[in-house]
Amino acid sequence: DGPQVDASWMPTVPVLAFDGEEPVFMPVIALGTGTMAKQKVASAVATFLSAGGRHIDTAAMYDNYAEVRQGIESSGMTDLSDLVVTGKVMPLGRDRVLSDFQEMLDGLNMKGIDIMLLQWPGDNSDGKLLHGARLPTC
């Protein structure tokens, strides 16, 4: 068991869950992993969590699930119930969304994701997405 960090300093906002019972207190500060060099993701995630951060953002197009998982594991955080993970997939049809979602669960070694967003970063002038990948055809 690793050390438990006091994350009480982290500002949160109450969000009502679908079941209408007690609100979930969601951290308002998240670590986005999309524009980081891949080799720095694990260290950044571990440092953020070790400092008391509790919200990690990743996406299918970032191709960094293994690095995010490694950062979570090396952070020393043993109680993951306070960790909020936001994931994003592109809306490229039902089968692709389901496949990308399962790939996210497998890559992060998690049974569920707290927040799942459909992400469409949009076109840019050279027809490429963030990280240089070609835009998919829909």
C-alpha positions as a Markdown table, in Angstrom:
| # | Residue | x | y | z |
|---|---|---|---|---|
| 1 | Asp | 0.0 | 0.0 | 0.0 |
| 2 | Gly | 1.3 | 3.4 | -1.0 |
| 3 | Pro | 0.9 | 6.6 | 0.9 |
| 4 | Gln | -2.5 | 8.2 | 0.9 |
| 5 | Val | -2.4 | 11.9 | -0.1 |
| 6 | Asp | -4.7 | 14.4 | 1.4 |
| 7 | Ala | -6.7 | 15.7 | -1.6 |
| 8 | Ser | -9.0 | 17.9 | 0.5 |
| 9 | Trp | -7.4 | 21.0 | -1.0 |
| 10 | Met | -8.7 | 20.1 | -4.4 |
| 11 | Pro | -11.8 | 22.2 | -5.3 |
| 12 | Thr | -14.9 | 20.2 | -6.3 |
| 13 | Val | -18.3 | 20.9 | -7.5 |
| 14 | Pro | -21.4 | 18.8 | -6.6 |
| 15 | Val | -22.9 | 17.0 | -9.6 |
| 16 | Leu | -26.2 | 15.2 | -9.4 |
| 17 | Ala | -26.1 | 11.6 | -10.6 |
| 18 | Phe | -28.8 | 10.1 | -12.7 |
| 19 | Asp | -30.1 | 8.1 | -9.8 |
| 20 | Gly | -31.1 | 11.4 | -8.1 |
| 21 | Glu | -29.5 | 10.4 | -4.8 |
| 22 | Glu | -26.5 | 12.1 | -3.2 |
| 23 | Pro | -24.4 | 14.3 | -5.5 |
| 24 | Val | -21.0 | 13.3 | -6.7 |
| 25 | Phe | -18.2 | 15.8 | -5.9 |
| 26 | Met | -16.3 | 16.2 | -9.1 |
| 27 | Pro | -12.8 | 17.8 | -9.0 |
| 28 | Val | -12.8 | 21.0 | -11.1 |
| 29 | Ile | -9.1 | 20.6 | -12.0 |
| 30 | Ala | -8.1 | 17.8 | -14.4 |
| 31 | Leu | -4.9 | 16.8 | -16.0 |
| 32 | Gly | -5.4 | 16.7 | -19.7 |
| 33 | Thr | -3.0 | 14.3 | -21.4 |
| 34 | Gly | -3.6 | 15.1 | -25.1 |
| 35 | Thr | -0.9 | 17.4 | -25.9 |
| 36 | Met | 1.9 | 15.8 | -23.8 |
| 37 | Ala | 4.8 | 14.0 | -25.4 |
| 38 | Lys | 3.9 | 10.3 | -24.9 |
| 39 | Gln | 7.1 | 9.6 | -22.9 |
| 40 | Lys | 6.1 | 12.2 | -20.3 |
| 41 | Val | 2.5 | 11.1 | -19.7 |
| 42 | Ala | 3.1 | 8.5 | -17.0 |
| 43 | Ser | 5.3 | 10.8 | -15.0 |
| 44 | Ala | 2.9 | 13.7 | -15.3 |
| 45 | Val | -0.1 | 11.5 | -14.2 |
| 46 | Ala | 1.9 | 10.0 | -11.3 |
| 47 | Thr | 3.0 | 13.5 | -10.1 |
| 48 | Phe | -0.5 | 15.0 | -10.5 |
| 49 | Leu | -2.1 | 12.2 | -8.5 |
| 50 | Ser | 0.7 | 12.2 | -5.9 |
| 51 | Ala | 0.1 | 15.9 | -5.3 |
| 52 | Gly | -3.6 | 15.3 | -4.7 |
| 53 | Gly | -5.1 | 15.6 | -8.2 |
| 54 | Arg | -8.1 | 13.3 | -8.8 |
| 55 | His | -9.3 | 13.9 | -12.4 |
| 56 | Ile | -7.5 | 12.5 | -15.4 |
| 57 | Asp | -8.5 | 13.2 | -19.0 |
| 58 | Thr | -7.6 | 11.0 | -21.9 |
| 59 | Ala | -9.0 | 10.1 | -25.4 |
| 60 | Ala | -8.8 | 7.5 | -28.1 |
| 61 | Met | -7.0 | 9.9 | -30.4 |
| 62 | Tyr | -4.3 | 10.5 | -27.8 |
| 63 | Asp | -3.1 | 6.9 | -28.0 |
| 64 | Asn | -1.8 | 7.0 | -24.4 |
| 65 | Tyr | -3.9 | 4.6 | -22.3 |
| 66 | Ala | -0.9 | 2.5 | -21.3 |
| 67 | Glu | 1.0 | 5.5 | -20.2 |
| 68 | Val | -2.0 | 6.9 | -18.2 |
| 69 | Arg | -2.4 | 3.5 | -16.6 |
| 70 | Gln | 1.3 | 3.3 | -15.7 |
| 71 | Gly | 1.1 | 6.8 | -14.1 |
| 72 | Ile | -1.9 | 5.8 | -12.0 |
| 73 | Glu | -0.2 | 2.6 | -10.9 |
| 74 | Ser | 3.1 | 4.3 | -10.1 |
| 75 | Ser | 1.4 | 7.2 | -8.2 |
| 76 | Gly | 1.0 | 5.2 | -5.0 |
| 77 | Met | -2.7 | 5.9 | -5.1 |
| 78 | Thr | -4.4 | 2.7 | -3.8 |
| 79 | Asp | -8.0 | 3.9 | -3.3 |
| 80 | Leu | -9.2 | 4.6 | -6.9 |
| 81 | Ser | -12.7 | 5.4 | -5.8 |
| 82 | Asp | -11.9 | 9.1 | -5.6 |
| 83 | Leu | -10.3 | 9.1 | -9.1 |
| 84 | Val | -12.4 | 10.6 | -11.9 |
| 85 | Val | -11.4 | 9.5 | -15.4 |
| 86 | Thr | -12.8 | 11.3 | -18.4 |
| 87 | Gly | -12.5 | 9.5 | -21.8 |
| 88 | Lys | -13.4 | 10.7 | -25.2 |
| 89 | Val | -14.1 | 8.8 | -28.5 |
| 90 | Met | -14.9 | 10.2 | -31.9 |
| 91 | Pro | -18.5 | 9.6 | -33.1 |
| 92 | Leu | -17.6 | 7.4 | -36.0 |
| 93 | Gly | -20.6 | 5.0 | -35.8 |
| 94 | Arg | -21.9 | 2.7 | -33.1 |
| 95 | Asp | -19.5 | -0.2 | -33.7 |
| 96 | Arg | -16.5 | 2.1 | -33.7 |
| 97 | Val | -17.6 | 3.9 | -30.5 |
| 98 | Leu | -18.1 | 0.6 | -28.7 |
| 99 | Ser | -14.8 | -0.7 | -29.9 |
| 100 | Asp | -12.9 | 2.4 | -28.9 |
| 101 | Phe | -14.6 | 2.4 | -25.5 |
| 102 | Gln | -13.6 | -1.2 | -24.9 |
| 103 | Glu | -10.1 | -0.4 | -26.0 |
| 104 | Met | -10.1 | 2.4 | -23.5 |
| 105 | Leu | -11.2 | 0.1 | -20.7 |
| 106 | Asp | -8.6 | -2.5 | -21.6 |
| 107 | Gly | -5.8 | 0.0 | -22.0 |
| 108 | Leu | -6.5 | 1.7 | -18.7 |
| 109 | Asn | -7.2 | -1.6 | -17.0 |
| 110 | Met | -10.5 | -0.3 | -15.7 |
| 111 | Lys | -14.0 | -1.7 | -15.4 |
| 112 | Gly | -15.7 | 1.7 | -16.2 |
| 113 | Ile | -15.1 | 5.3 | -17.1 |
| 114 | Asp | -16.6 | 8.1 | -15.0 |
| 115 | Ile | -17.3 | 10.5 | -17.9 |
| 116 | Met | -17.4 | 9.5 | -21.6 |
| 117 | Leu | -17.6 | 12.2 | -24.2 |
| 118 | Leu | -18.0 | 12.1 | -27.9 |
| 119 | Gln | -15.2 | 14.2 | -29.3 |
| 120 | Trp | -14.9 | 15.9 | -32.7 |
| 121 | Pro | -12.0 | 18.2 | -32.7 |
| 122 | Gly | -13.0 | 19.5 | -36.2 |
| 123 | Asp | -11.2 | 20.1 | -39.4 |
| 124 | Asn | -8.2 | 22.3 | -39.7 |
| 125 | Ser | -6.6 | 23.9 | -42.7 |
| 126 | Asp | -4.4 | 20.9 | -43.6 |
| 127 | Gly | -7.1 | 18.3 | -43.0 |
| 128 | Lys | -5.3 | 16.7 | -40.0 |
| 129 | Leu | -6.2 | 16.2 | -36.4 |
| 130 | Leu | -4.1 | 17.0 | -33.3 |
| 131 | His | -0.9 | 14.8 | -33.5 |
| 132 | Gly | -0.9 | 14.8 | -37.4 |
| 133 | Ala | -3.3 | 11.9 | -38.0 |
| 134 | Arg | -5.5 | 12.1 | -41.1 |
| 135 | Leu | -9.1 | 12.9 | -40.5 |
| 136 | Pro | -11.2 | 9.7 | -40.8 |
| 137 | Thr | -13.9 | 9.4 | -43.4 |
| 138 | Cys | -17.4 | 9.2 | -42.1 |
